[in-house]
Amino acid sequence: MEKIRFTYGNFRYLVFEFNHQYYLLDRRPCHLIGYLFPPINWLFFQHVYPITSDEYCKIKEKNGRATKLTVSASLGAGLSIFLYNWLRVNKIDITKYFEANLSIFTKMALFLMTFLLTYVLVELCYYSRKRRMFSVLGRELRHLQYYKITPIRIDFKQLLGFIVVFGGLAFFMALYYFYSGNLLFGLMANAIIFLYLLASNVTFRTERHHLYKMNGKILK
C-alpha cells in the first residue's frame, strides 16, 4: 500500500504524487449527501486528473504568489471583531432592525429560498476555482480517473467537533429565527450553512500528519 500526502492546489483541487505521476484531486463532493455529511465522501470514488511536472511547478509558483491572501483573510476577521466590539460598547442593537411579523409559511419560504441561494453560491465558488485552475494550467482538465481515497488515520474528535459546532450553530440560529421571526438570525443561520457546505472538502487535507491510501481505481 502506497501512502500519499496532499499539497495545496487551490480551494477546490489538491495535488499529490502517485507512482511517479502528479495528479489533481477534485475535492468538490460528487454527491449531495457529501455536502451534508463530509466523512461519507471517503466511501465514494473521487475525480482525479493527471498533470505534468511542468504544470505542478506552475501551481507551486502560483501558490507562492498567493500567500498575501492570508493577510487579507486575517484583516477581514479583525474588522469583524472590531465591528462587534464597537456595537457592544456603544450599545447598538442591530437585531431590532430585522424584526418582522411573518407567518410560519412566509418564514419557511424565505428560509428555503435563502438556503437554495446559499447552495448556488457554493457551487459558483467551486466553479470559479475550476476556471482559475484552467487558467493556471493553460488548458482544461482531461483524462478523468476515479480513485477511492481514504485516510490512514481518522481524527474522529476533530471531525465530529467540526460537524457538531457548525451544525449546532446553524440549527439554533434557524430555530430562533422561526421562533422570533427576526430575519437577522435566518441570515446568520444560512451564513453558517454556507461556511459548512464550503468546508465539506475538509475530508481531504494538506497537513503533513494527514496521510491517505488509494483503495481502488476505475477507468472511464
C-alpha positions in Angstrom: 0.0 0.0 0.0 1.5 3.3 -1.1 0.8 6.3 1.1 0.1 9.7 -0.4 0.2 13.2 1.0 -1.6 16.2 -0.5 -0.3 19.6 -1.2 -2.4 22.7 -1.9 -3.6 23.4 -5.4 -6.4 25.8 -4.7 -9.6 25.7 -2.7 -11.1 23.0 -5.0 -8.0 21.0 -6.0 -5.2 19.3 -4.2 -2.0 17.9 -5.7 -0.5 14.5 -4.9 2.1 12.2 -6.4 1.4 8.6 -7.0 3.7 6.1 -8.9 5.9 9.0 -10.1 2.9 10.8 -11.6 1.4 14.1 -10.4 -2.4 14.3 -10.0 -5.1 16.8 -9.1 -7.8 15.7 -6.7 -11.2 17.4 -7.2 -12.4 18.0 -3.6 -15.9 19.1 -4.7 -18.3 16.4 -3.3 -19.6 14.2 -6.1 -22.9 13.6 -4.3 -25.3 16.0 -2.4 -25.0 13.9 0.7 -21.3 14.6 0.7 -22.0 18.3 1.5 -24.2 17.4 4.4 -22.0 14.7 6.0 -18.4 15.1 4.7 -16.9 11.8 6.0 -19.2 9.9 3.6 -17.0 11.2 0.8 -14.4 8.6 1.7 -16.9 5.9 0.5 -17.1 7.3 -3.0 -14.7 7.3 -5.9 -13.2 10.8 -6.3 -12.4 12.7 -9.5 -8.7 12.7 -10.2 -6.8 14.2 -13.2 -3.2 13.6 -14.2 -0.9 16.6 -14.7 2.7 17.0 -15.8 5.7 18.1 -13.8 5.7 21.5 -15.5 2.1 22.0 -14.6 2.8 21.1 -11.0 5.6 23.7 -11.0 3.1 26.3 -12.3 0.7 25.5 -9.4 3.5 25.8 -6.8 4.6 29.2 -8.3 1.0 30.5 -8.3 0.5 29.5 -4.7 3.8 31.2 -3.8 2.5 34.5 -5.1 -0.9 34.0 -3.5 0.3 33.9 0.2 -0.6 37.5 0.6 -4.3 36.4 0.6 -3.8 35.1 4.1 -3.2 38.7 5.3 -6.5 39.8 3.6 -8.4 37.0 5.5 -6.8 38.0 8.8 -7.7 41.6 8.1 -11.3 40.6 7.5 -11.5 38.7 10.7 -10.0 41.6 12.6 -12.5 44.0 11.2 -15.4 41.7 12.1 -14.2 41.6 15.8 -13.7 45.4 15.8 -17.2 46.0 14.5 -18.7 43.6 17.0 -16.9 45.3 20.0 -17.8 48.7 18.7 -21.5 47.9 18.5 -21.4 46.3 22.0 -19.6 49.3 23.6 -22.0 51.8 22.0 -25.0 49.6 23.0 -26.3 49.4 19.4 -28.7 46.6 18.9 -28.9 45.9 15.2 -31.3 43.0 15.6 -34.2 45.3 16.1 -33.9 46.5 12.5 -34.6 42.9 11.3 -37.7 42.2 13.4 -40.7 41.1 11.2 -44.1 39.8 11.9 -44.3 37.0 9.4 -46.4 33.9 9.2 -44.8 30.5 9.6 -45.3 29.8 5.9 -43.5 33.0 4.9 -40.7 32.3 7.3 -40.3 28.8 5.8 -40.4 30.1 2.2 -37.8 32.8 2.9 -35.5 30.4 4.7 -35.7 27.8 1.9 -35.1 30.4 -0.8 -32.1 31.7 1.1 -30.8 28.1 1.5 -31.1 27.5 -2.2 -29.2 30.7 -2.9 -26.6 29.6 -0.4 -26.1 26.3 -2.3 -25.9 28.1 -5.6 -23.2 30.4 -4.2 -21.2 27.4 -3.0 -21.4 25.8 -6.5 -20.3 29.1 -8.1 -17.4 29.3 -5.7 -16.3 25.8 -6.8 -16.8 26.6 -10.4 -14.7 29.8 -10.1 -11.8 27.7 -8.6 -12.2 25.3 -11.5 -11.8 28.1 -14.0 -8.9 29.5 -12.1 -7.1 26.1 -12.3 -7.7 26.1 -16.0 -6.1 29.5 -16.2 -3.0 28.4 -14.3 -2.6 25.2 -16.3 -3.4 26.8 -19.6 -5.8 24.0 -20.5 -8.9 22.2 -19.4 -8.5 19.1 -17.2 -8.6 15.8 -19.2 -8.2 12.1 -18.8 -10.5 11.8 -15.8 -9.8 8.9 -13.5 -11.7 7.6 -10.4 -9.9 6.8 -7.3 -11.2 5.8 -3.9 -9.0 7.7 -1.4 -9.3 7.2 2.4 -7.3 8.5 5.4 -4.9 6.1 7.1 -5.9 7.5 10.5 -9.1 9.4 11.2 -9.3 12.1 13.8 -12.8 11.5 14.9 -12.8 14.2 17.7 -11.8 16.9 15.3 -14.2 15.8 12.6 -17.2 15.4 14.9 -16.3 18.7 16.6 -16.5 20.4 13.2 -19.9 18.9 12.4 -21.3 19.5 15.9 -20.2 23.1 16.1 -21.3 24.2 12.6 -24.4 22.0 12.7 -25.4 23.1 16.2 -24.9 26.8 15.5 -26.9 26.6 12.2 -29.7 24.6 14.0 -30.1 27.0 16.9 -29.9 30.1 14.7 -32.6 28.7 12.4 -34.7 27.6 15.4 -34.6 31.1 16.9 -35.4 32.6 13.5 -38.6 30.5 13.3 -39.4 31.4 16.9 -38.8 35.1 16.8 -39.3 36.0 13.1 -36.1 38.0 13.3 -34.6 38.0 9.8 -31.1 38.5 11.0 -30.9 35.1 12.6 -32.2 33.5 9.5 -29.4 35.2 7.5 -26.9 34.1 10.1 -28.1 30.5 10.0 -27.6 30.4 6.2 -24.2 32.1 6.5 -23.1 29.3 8.8 -24.6 26.8 6.4 -22.7 28.4 3.6 -19.4 28.0 5.5 -20.3 24.4 6.4 -21.0 23.5 2.8 -17.8 25.2 1.6 -15.9 23.3 4.3 -17.2 19.9 3.1 -13.9 19.3 1.5 -12.1 19.1 4.9 -12.1 15.3 4.5 -9.0 15.7 2.3 -6.4 17.9 3.9 -2.8 19.0 3.4 -1.2 18.9 6.8 1.9 16.7 7.0 0.4 14.3 9.5 -2.6 13.6 7.3 -1.7 10.6 5.1 -4.0 8.8 2.7 -4.2 5.5 0.8 -5.5 4.5 -2.6 -8.2 1.8 -2.2 -9.3 1.3 -5.8 -9.4 2.7 -9.3 -12.0 2.9 -12.1 -11.0 4.0 -15.6 -13.7 5.6 -17.7 
